[in-house]
Structure formats: structure tokens, C-alpha cells
Amino acid sequence: MATFNNTTIANASDLYSCIFDETFKYILLPVSYSLVFVFGLGLNITAMYVILFRTKQWKPNTIYMINLNACDTLYILTLPFLIYYYADENAWPFGELMCKLIRFLFYTNLYGSILFLSCISVHRFIGVCHPVRSLSWTNARRARFISLCIWATMLIFQAPILYFSRMKSDTMVCYDTTSKELFNDFLVYSSVVMLLLFVLPFGVVLVCNAMMVKKLREPGVGDGPMSQKSKQKSVKMIIIVLVAFMLCFLPFHVNRSIYYGFRYLDKQVSCSMLEIASMAYKITRPLASANSCIDPILYFMAGQGFKSSIKRNKSPVGRSGKKPPSTSL
């Protein structure tokens, strides 16, 4: 139960005269991050192997997928540091420079995943709703250029994290947000980033998927074996992308916004309300990480090349004496 007190504790609540019981965090976050690390790393390495070594022709969707895969993998590689940090109850032994770098990589690749998922949705939308125009609108060269722009955007927008991320040396705390003096500026920055890198892409994804559903429900769409297969891929992609946004990204951003808002209001919010907001935010943080396990499902279910490659890899090579041919997405 949160109570008013003149002292502070060495975690995110040290901006306030409230003391929280956050022992659940030291179990929830290490366990959930460990599960994401094990399963996510295995799934993403498998997907990366298939893309790099089993894919013959790189189409635009393939390019977006390998970039999404890179974001997820880099994101997952930051988790061991956070697992150790939270398991040791907010004791960061790696120094302030590493604190800044891990926070930077964490959020850069989180928002990179959001943008590349959005690109995949837009690409499929153009193919479904504007199949003729897609021949000139979508190509591998343009997809590579868009991918480079997304990486540049990530580096520019997340660079301030290197400034805001701080370490409280006396308690070895690596702030998830920033120090007390910089919190108001950080709130403005994080709000702008959320608007541009989550709210707008999420709106684009919703519009594209809604128009795809409308198109796919039209009579005659999906006639023929190839068209039916393409329709099934589109439906799978819509479901997976919406699950990623609705289950992973939306709860995280909503609860984080509420929590940050309460922290900004400070004494105008009771300690009990602040504690509830803090708990909800910390519970949804593992959901954002779980996206790294959901994205590979997009690779394996929505990409025919992955499934055919896996089937060929399971078949004995020795019977024919031939190496299984490469596949394309």
C-alpha cells in the first residue's frame, strides 16, 4: 500500500513523496524478459536464417521483414542487461554509458518494429487494393530506400534518449525515464515520439487493414487457387499485425501515458492512484517485449517461402542427392 513519506525510494517513484511496494516487479520483469529472450531469440534467428540463406528473390516485403527481424533481434539482445538489473532489484553495475546505450537500443528497436510492421501493412494494402498500381509503386529498390529512411528516423528521434537516460550513482539506479530535474522535458519528448512513431503508424495500420478487409469481402475476390492463397496470406497478415499492435503496443503506450501524466501532476494525484498507474505500466512492459515473439509468426505464416523452405528442409536430401532449392517471399 502506498503511503506519504518524506523519504524516497530508488526507482521510478523517486519523484514523489510516496513509497511503493514494487517487489512484484523484481519477479515479473526478469521472468517475462527471460522468456522473451529465449523464445524470441530462437524464433528470430530461425527467421533470419531462412531469409538470408533460403530466400532466392528479395521482394519488397522480404526487405521489410529482414529489417523487422533485425529490430527484434537487436531489441532482444538488450534484455539480458535488464534481466540482471531487475533481478538484482534495481542495481545497475554496468556504468552510466551502458545505461544510456541499453535504453537507447531498447526504444530505438521497439519503435523500429512498429514502423516496419506498418510498412508491411501498407505494402500488402497496395497489393490487395491497387494491384495494377502496385507494379510501379512497390519494388525492391524503393523498399530499401524506405528502410534506410526508417533507420535514419529512428536514430534521429531516439538520440535524445542518450541525453535523458541517467544513472543515480549512489543507489546504482538506471532510470527508465530520466532524473527529476529533466522529467518535464522528457515528458514532452516522449509524447512527441509516441504521437509520431506510434499513434500515426497505428492509425495508418488500422485504415489499411480496414480497407483490405472491405476489399477481400467483395464478391469475386479470391477466385482461383493462386488468388485464394494470396487472400489467405492477407488475412493472416491482418490478424498478426493487429494482434501485435492491440496486445503489445497499445496497452504499453496507454498505461505509460497515464503513468507519466500522474507523475507530472505530482501531489495532485493520490499515492494510491499513482501506485495503480505504476503497477499497470510495469505489467504492460513485458507485453511490448512479447512483440519480438509474435513477429516471427508473421514471417512463417504470411510468407509462403518460409513454409515451403521448412518443408524442403525436413525432407531427406540423400534420396535425391540434390540440395533443396532456395525460396522466395
C-alpha positions in Angstrom: 0.0 0.0 0.0 1.4 3.4 -0.9 1.8 6.0 1.8 3.0 9.6 2.0 6.5 9.9 3.3 9.3 12.5 3.3 11.8 9.9 2.0 12.0 8.5 -1.5 12.9 5.1 -2.9 15.5 4.3 -5.5 13.3 3.7 -8.5 10.8 5.4 -10.9 8.8 6.7 -8.0 11.6 8.8 -6.5 10.0 12.0 -8.0 7.3 11.8 -5.3 6.8 11.6 -1.6 5.3 8.2 -2.0 6.7 4.8 -1.2 5.5 1.8 -3.3 5.7 -1.9 -2.7 7.1 -3.0 -6.1 8.5 -6.4 -5.1 6.4 -7.9 -7.9 8.5 -6.1 -10.4 11.6 -7.9 -9.4 9.9 -11.2 -10.3 7.7 -10.2 -13.2 10.2 -8.4 -15.3 13.2 -10.8 -15.0 10.9 -13.9 -15.7 9.0 -12.3 -18.6 12.1 -10.8 -20.2 13.9 -14.2 -19.8 11.0 -16.0 -21.6 11.0 -13.4 -24.4 14.8 -13.6 -24.7 14.8 -17.4 -25.0 11.8 -17.9 -27.4 12.2 -14.6 -29.2 15.9 -15.1 -30.0 15.3 -18.7 -31.2 12.4 -17.7 -33.5 14.1 -14.6 -34.9 17.4 -16.4 -35.6 15.5 -19.1 -37.4 13.6 -16.5 -39.4 16.8 -14.6 -40.2 18.5 -17.8 -41.4 15.6 -18.6 -43.8 15.6 -15.0 -45.2 19.3 -14.8 -45.7 20.2 -18.3 -46.8 16.9 -19.8 -48.1 15.4 -16.9 -50.0 16.3 -16.6 -53.6 14.5 -13.4 -54.6 14.1 -10.5 -52.2 10.8 -8.8 -52.8 9.8 -5.5 -51.0 8.0 -7.5 -48.3 11.2 -9.6 -47.8 13.2 -6.4 -47.3 10.8 -5.0 -44.7 10.7 -8.4 -42.9 14.5 -8.7 -42.6 14.6 -5.1 -41.2 11.9 -6.0 -38.8 13.8 -9.1 -37.9 16.9 -7.0 -37.2 15.0 -4.7 -35.0 13.6 -7.6 -33.0 16.9 -9.3 -32.6 18.8 -6.1 -31.5 15.9 -5.5 -29.1 16.1 -9.0 -27.6 19.9 -8.6 -27.1 19.3 -5.7 -24.7 17.1 -7.9 -22.5 19.9 -9.8 -20.6 21.1 -6.5 -19.1 17.6 -5.6 -18.0 17.0 -9.1 -16.6 20.1 -8.8 -14.5 19.2 -5.2 -13.4 15.7 -6.1 -12.2 16.6 -9.4 -10.7 19.2 -7.6 -8.6 16.4 -5.1 -7.5 17.4 -2.0 -9.5 21.2 -2.4 -9.1 23.0 -1.4 -12.3 26.6 -2.4 -12.3 27.5 -1.6 -15.9 28.0 2.2 -15.7 26.1 5.2 -17.0 27.4 4.9 -20.6 26.0 1.4 -20.8 22.8 2.6 -19.1 22.3 5.2 -21.9 23.1 2.7 -24.6 20.7 0.0 -23.4 17.8 2.4 -23.0 18.6 3.9 -26.5 18.7 0.5 -28.2 15.6 -0.7 -26.3 13.4 2.1 -27.5 15.0 2.5 -31.0 14.3 -1.1 -31.9 10.8 -1.0 -30.2 9.7 1.9 -32.5 11.6 0.4 -35.4 9.4 -2.7 -35.1 6.3 -0.5 -35.1 7.3 1.3 -38.3 8.4 -1.8 -40.2 5.2 -3.6 -39.3 3.4 -0.5 -40.6 5.4 -0.8 -43.9 4.4 -4.4 -44.3 0.7 -3.5 -43.8 0.9 -0.6 -46.3 2.7 -2.9 -48.8 0.1 -5.6 -48.6 -2.7 -2.9 -48.7 -1.3 -1.6 -52.0 -1.1 -5.1 -53.4 -4.7 -6.0 -52.4 -6.5 -2.7 -53.1 -4.4 -1.4 -56.0 -2.9 -4.5 -57.7 -2.1 -2.7 -61.0 -0.5 0.4 -59.5 1.5 -1.8 -57.1 3.6 -2.9 -60.0 5.1 0.6 -60.3 4.6 1.8 -56.7 6.4 -1.1 -55.0 9.8 -2.5 -55.9 12.9 -3.7 -54.0 14.8 -0.5 -54.6 12.1 1.7 -53.2 11.7 -0.7 -50.2 15.4 -0.4 -49.5 15.2 3.4 -49.6 12.2 3.4 -47.3 14.0 1.1 -44.9 17.1 3.4 -44.8 14.8 6.4 -44.1 13.2 4.5 -41.2 16.6 3.7 -39.6 17.6 7.3 -40.0 14.4 8.4 -38.4 14.9 6.1 -35.5 18.4 7.3 -34.9 17.3 11.0 -35.0 14.2 10.6 -32.8 15.8 8.4 -30.3 19.1 10.3 -29.9 17.7 12.4 -27.1 17.5 9.2 -25.0 21.2 9.3 -24.8 20.8 12.7 -23.0 17.8 11.9 -20.9 18.9 8.5 -19.6 20.8 8.9 -16.3 22.2 6.8 -13.6 21.8 7.5 -9.9 25.3 6.6 -8.7 24.6 6.4 -5.0 21.9 3.8 -5.5 23.0 2.3 -8.9 19.6 3.1 -10.5 19.5 3.2 -14.3 16.4 5.4 -14.8 13.8 4.1 -17.2 12.8 7.7 -17.8 15.2 10.4 -16.6 16.2 12.3 -13.5 13.8 14.5 -11.5 15.1 17.8 -12.9 14.6 16.7 -16.5 11.3 14.8 -16.2 9.1 17.7 -17.6 11.3 18.0 -20.7 11.3 14.2 -21.0 7.5 14.1 -20.9 7.3 16.5 -23.8 9.8 14.5 -25.8 8.2 11.1 -25.1 4.8 12.5 -26.0 6.0 13.7 -29.4 7.8 10.4 -30.1 4.6 8.4 -29.2 2.5 10.6 -31.4 4.8 10.4 -34.5 6.1 6.8 -34.1 3.1 5.0 -32.6 -0.2 6.9 -32.9 0.3 7.9 -36.5 1.6 4.5 -37.7 -1.2 2.7 -35.7 -3.8 4.9 -37.5 -2.2 4.0 -40.8 -2.3 0.3 -40.0 -6.0 0.5 -38.9 -7.0 2.3 -42.1 -5.0 0.0 -44.4 -6.4 -3.2 -42.7 -9.9 -1.9 -42.7 -9.7 -1.2 -46.4 -8.2 -4.6 -47.1 -10.9 -6.3 -45.2 -13.5 -4.4 -47.2 -11.8 -5.4 -50.4 -11.4 -9.0 -49.5 -15.1 -9.3 -48.7 -16.1 -8.2 -52.2 -17.7 -10.9 -54.4 -15.2 -12.5 -56.7 -12.1 -11.6 -54.8 -10.1 -14.8 -54.1 -11.4 -16.8 -57.0 -8.9 -19.2 -58.3 -6.2 -21.2 -56.4 -3.5 -18.5 -56.6 -5.9 -15.7 -55.7 -7.3 -17.8 -52.8 -3.7 -18.4 -51.5 -3.0 -14.7 -51.7 -6.2 -13.9 -49.9 -5.3 -16.3 -47.1 -1.9 -14.7 -46.7 -3.5 -11.2 -46.5 -6.0 -12.4 -43.8 -3.2 -13.9 -41.8 -1.1 -10.8 -42.0 -4.0 -8.6 -40.9 -4.6 -10.8 -37.9 -1.0 -11.0 -36.8 -0.3 -7.2 -37.2 -3.4 -6.3 -35.4 -2.6 -8.7 -32.5 0.9 -7.2 -32.3 -0.5 -3.6 -32.1 -3.6 -4.3 -29.9 -1.9 -6.7 -27.5 1.7 -5.5 -27.3 2.0 -1.8 -28.3 -1.4 -0.3 -27.4 -1.6 -1.3 -23.7 2.0 -0.3 -23.2 1.6 3.2 -24.6 -1.8 3.8 -23.0 -0.6 2.8 -19.5 2.7 4.6 -19.9 0.9 7.8 -20.8 -1.4 7.6 -17.8 1.6 6.9 -15.5 3.7 9.7 -16.9 0.7 12.0 -16.7 0.2 11.2 -13.0 3.8 11.7 -12.3 3.6 15.1 -13.9 0.7 16.1 -11.8 2.7 15.1 -8.7 0.9 16.0 -5.5 -2.4 16.5 -7.2 -2.7 12.7 -7.5 -3.0 10.4 -4.5 -0.3 7.9 -3.8 -2.8 5.0 -4.3 -3.7 6.2 -7.8 -0.1 6.7 -8.6 0.7 3.2 -7.4 -2.0 1.7 -9.5 -0.8 3.5 -12.6 2.8 2.5 -11.9 1.7 -1.2 -11.5 -0.3 -1.2 -14.7 2.6 0.3 -16.6 5.1 -2.2 -15.4 2.7 -5.1 -16.1 2.3 -4.0 -19.8 6.1 -3.5 -20.3 6.6 -7.3 -20.9 3.7 -7.2 -23.4 5.7 -4.7 -25.5 8.6 -7.1 -25.4 6.4 -10.1 -26.4 6.1 -8.5 -29.8 9.5 -9.9 -30.6 8.0 -13.4 -30.3 4.9 -12.5 -32.4 6.7 -11.0 -35.4 8.3 -14.3 -36.4 4.8 -15.8 -36.7 4.3 -13.2 -39.4 7.3 -14.5 -41.2 6.3 -18.1 -41.0 2.6 -17.8 -41.6 2.3 -15.0 -44.1 5.3 -15.9 -46.1 4.9 -18.9 -48.4 8.6 -19.0 -48.9 9.2 -19.8 -45.3 6.8 -22.7 -45.2 8.0 -24.3 -48.4 11.6 -23.9 -47.2 10.9 -25.6 -43.9 9.1 -28.4 -45.7 12.0 -28.9 -48.0 14.5 -28.8 -45.2 12.6 -31.6 -43.4 12.7 -33.9 -46.5 15.8 -36.2 -46.6 18.4 -34.8 -49.1 20.1 -38.1 -49.5 17.3 -39.6 -51.5 17.7 -37.2 -54.4 21.2 -36.2 -53.8 20.2 -32.6 -54.6 20.4 -29.6 -52.4 16.9 -28.1 -51.6 16.3 -25.1 -53.9 16.1 -21.6 -52.4 12.8 -20.0 -52.0 11.4 -16.5 -52.4 8.9 -14.5 -50.4 
